[in-house]
Amino acid sequence: MQREYHRWHSQALGRDMELLAFGHAGPRVLVFPTRVGRFFDYENWGLVGTLRPRIEAGQMQLFCLDSIDDEALYATWMNPADRMRRNRAYEEYVLREVMPLTRKLNPHIEMWAHGCSFGAYHAMTLALRQPQFFSRIISFSGRYDPTLNTGSFRDLLDGHYDDLVYHHAPSHFIPRLEDHERLEQLRKLDITIVIGREDAFLANNREFSEALHRKGIPHQYYEWDGEAHRAKFWRQMLAWYM
């Protein structure tokens, strides 16, 4: 299996960023890390290994991204508005720097967005905001509202709310979306959402799925027994849904 390490100084973020690419052909898959996770976690947790036969067969190429969550939405020391702006800068890094690299390495027309836990938030948010670039979203154990307080999980913006928060919270902008052209783009996406029945964000996932239904956006929604919020479950989910 082809494995490549990439590192460069990001103009969008003003710091060095790293990623790992696995494979040589097929749809390009942006893999977002879990909460404050690293670009090597997906490999270390055996998730790349689960997909190895398909990667080696040229059925997909993974691009495992690094996180700046500890400089953005999980930077509790930072002003909430600045957390959101830093999160937006991460999106620009992916759009303006990572995506051109993927096209350079692999001309396949299809791009997928995928993530587990908070990586699912990043994958879902980016693909729903920029559907013209994507054909699939595969989201495991995600939250789709960074302002939620539920269980031990807090509002990541500490009560702050503005247009930038709204446009980066799928649970907020999807129910109010009226733009016909964008809705038509979203209806062409192949969306898979998986959540555990004991996951703290189960209600959020159910409400988000209903919001997609109300907007006529087709998707597959699955609930697993237990919390199902660990790498051992995500490996099983990959075998079923990827």
WOZIPE-V39033 format. One record per pair of residues at least 12 apart in sequence whose ideal C-beta (glycine too) atoms are under 7 Angstrom apart, sorted by the first residue. I is the first residue (numbers start at 1). J is the second residue. Records with the same first field share a line. If there is no record, write none. Layout:
I=J / J
This chain:
1=22 / 23 / 52 / 55 / 56
2=23 / 24
3=20 / 22
4=21
5=20
6=18 / 19 / 21 / 101
10=93 / 97
12=89 / 92 / 93 / 96 / 97
13=68 / 89 / 90 / 93
17=66 / 93
18=39 / 66
19=39 / 63 / 64 / 65 / 66 / 98
20=39 / 40 / 43 / 64
21=61 / 62 / 63 / 105
22=48 / 55 / 61 / 62
23=55 / 60 / 61 / 62
24=58 / 61
25=58 / 61 / 106 / 108
26=58 / 59 / 60 / 61 / 108
27=60 / 108 / 110 / 111 / 112
28=61 / 63 / 102 / 106 / 108 / 110 / 111
29=60 / 61 / 62 / 63 / 112 / 114
30=63 / 65 / 94 / 111 / 113 / 114 / 123
31=62 / 63 / 64 / 65 / 114 / 115
32=65 / 115 / 119 / 122 / 123
33=65 / 66 / 67 / 119
34=116 / 117 / 118 / 119
35=69 / 74 / 117 / 118
36=67 / 69 / 70 / 74
37=67 / 119
38=66 / 67
39=64 / 65 / 66
42=64
43=64
45=231
46=231 / 235
47=231 / 234 / 235 / 238
48=62
50=235 / 238 / 239
51=238 / 242
61=106
63=98 / 102
65=98
68=86 / 90
69=118
71=86
72=86 / 87 / 90
73=87 / 146 / 156
74=156
80=157 / 158 / 160
81=160 / 162
83=157
84=157 / 164 / 165 / 168
85=164
87=168
88=164
91=126
94=126
95=130
99=133
110=135
111=133 / 134 / 135
112=134 / 135 / 136 / 138
113=126 / 127 / 134 / 137
114=138
115=139
116=140 / 141 / 234
117=141 / 142 / 229
120=139 / 140 / 141 / 142
121=142 / 143 / 144 / 146
123=137 / 139
124=137 / 139 / 142 / 144 / 170
125=168 / 170
127=189
128=170 / 174 / 186
131=182 / 185 / 186 / 189
132=185
134=189
135=189 / 190
136=189 / 190
137=189 / 191 / 192
138=192 / 241 / 242
139=192 / 193
140=194 / 234 / 237
141=195 / 196 / 199 / 228 / 229
142=201
143=201 / 204
144=170 / 171 / 204 / 208
145=169 / 171 / 172 / 204
146=169
147=161 / 165 / 169
148=204
150=200 / 201
151=200
153=200
170=208
171=204 / 207 / 208 / 211
174=211 / 212 / 215
175=211
177=215
183=215
186=217
187=216 / 217 / 218
191=219 / 220
192=219 / 220 / 241
193=205 / 209 / 219 / 221
194=222 / 224 / 237 / 241
195=223
196=224 / 226 / 227 / 228 / 229
197=223 / 224 / 225 / 226
198=226 / 227
199=227 / 228 / 229
209=221
